[in-house]
Amino acid sequence: SEHFTRFSDTDLSQMIAYLKTLPAADMTIEKKRSVGPVGRMVYMFGGLPLLPASMIDRSMSRAAVPEGNTVEYGEYLIATGGCRGCHGDNLGGASMGSTKTPNLSRSGELGKWSEADFAKAIRTGMHPSGRVLSAEMPWPYMKGLTDDEVGAMWKYLQSLTPAATNAGS
């Protein structure tokens, strides 16, 4: 929840309006969910917030960011897209169990890519070398991004202070 708090009021109201157009799901949740002993231990050592809503900065601005191929709109897309949830707060990569996410700042491998390489990777899940990137990344949901959206994300990532690589490269 903390990664999705930056949606503007306009975007949030549009999502709610869309969800109201969908038919109700006809399903029953059979099992009550609970945190097991491993999850409790990870929580105790600070690696798992059990109440992510408590991490929300309720004073942050929820103002609309004008759409366009700008650093500001790129920051908004990165923030609302939950990128920091996997790539870390500074986008320098993270370790999520056996999965290591890459550093998205200029000091990571992305710093050697062109904007066209980035656009291809975002839309297809293909590394510039031709290898398939991680299946963990939500490529299918990103393939419909507009040129301005991809360009804005690229501009924002290029504007970041190079981050120390925390996990992947």
N, C-alpha and C positions, 0 to 999 in steps of 0.2 A: 504493500500500500504506500510506503514512503516514496517509492520511485514514481508514483503516478499522481502525486499531489500538485504538480506544476501545471496541470491542464488549466487553460484559461476557462473562465466561466462560460464563455461562448462554446468552446469545444466540448466541455463537459455536458452542457445542456443539449448539444447536438447528438452526443453519444446516448444520452438518456432518451431522447426523442426516438432515435433509431431503435434502441432496445425495446421500447414500448410497442414498436410495430411488429415484433417477432412473436410467434405463438408461444404460449407457455410450455415449458418442458414438462412432460409427463414422466416423472421418475421419482423414485423413493431412495433415499440414502439409507442403506441397510445398517451400516456400522457407524457408531459414534467414533469420531476421530480423537486420538489422544497422543500425547508425547510420551514415547517410550524412554527407557533408561539411558540409551545412548544420546538421544535428543536432549534429555535433561542435563546430562553431563556436559555436552557441548554448550548448552545454555549457561551453565554455571561458570564455565571458563571464558565466557564472553564471546563465543563464536556463533551464537544463534539467538537473535532477538525473538522472543516468543510473542511479543506484542508490537509488531512493527509500526502500528498506528501511533505508539508512544514516541516514535522517532520523527514524527512529522513536525516540521516548523510551521506552526499555524499563523505566524506573522508574515510569511513570505507573500510576495505579490502574486496575484493570479490574473494580472492584466493580460489582455490579448497581445500577442506579438504579431506585427504585420507579416503576412506571408511574403516570401521573396527569397532570392538568392543572396542572403545576408548572413553574417556571422551570428547575429542575434536570433534569427529564425533557426539557424542550425543548432544553436545551443538549446533552444526550445524543443526541437525535434529529438535531440540526444537525451534531454532530460525527461521528456514525456514518453520516449520510447523505451525507457528502462535500461539504457545501455550501461549505466554505472552499476546496475545490479549484478552484472557479470564481469565487466571490464574494470571495476573498481572506481572509487570516488574520483580519483585523478585520471581515470581512463588509462592507467599505466599497466593494465593487465591484472589478473587475479588468479588464484588457485581455488578451484571449486571441486574438492575431492580429487579424482584422478584427472579432471579436465583443467587445463591451463588456458586462460584466455589471453589474447595478445594485447600488447601495449598499442593503443590507438593514437598516441601522440607522435610527433615527428621523430622522437628518439627511438621508436620501435620500428619494425619492418615497414609499417605504413609510411614512414618518412622517405622511403625509397620509391614509393608508388607515385604514379601520376593521377590526376583527377579522373581520367578515363579508366585507369586500373581500378580505382575505388568504386566508380559507378558500376563497372562490370561485376566486381566482387559483391557489391550490395544487391544487385539485381539477379545474379546467377549463382552466387556461392562458389565462384571459381577464382582461385588465386591467379595473379598475372602469369605465373609459370604454367598454368593449365591444370594444376592439381585441385581437387575438390577441398574446399574448406570445411570446417567442422559442421556436422549435421545438427549440432546443438543450437547453432545460430538460426534465428527465424527467417531464413532467406525467402521462403514462399510468401511471407507477409510483406516483404520489402520490395518485391519486384515491381510493384505498381507505383512506387514513388516517382514523382515528377522530376524532370531535370533540375528545376529550381530547388526542390527538396534535397536531392542528392548533392547538388552544388552547395547548398547552405550547410549541410552537414560537413562536407569536405572543408569548406572555409572555416567552420568552427574548429574542427580538429586541427587544422593548420595553424590556427591562432593560439592554441594552447602552449603553455610553457612545456618544453620537453620533459616528460616524466621519467623517473627511474623505472626501469622495467621490473614489475613486481612478480611476474610469473612467466607467461609465454612471451614470444617476441613476434 
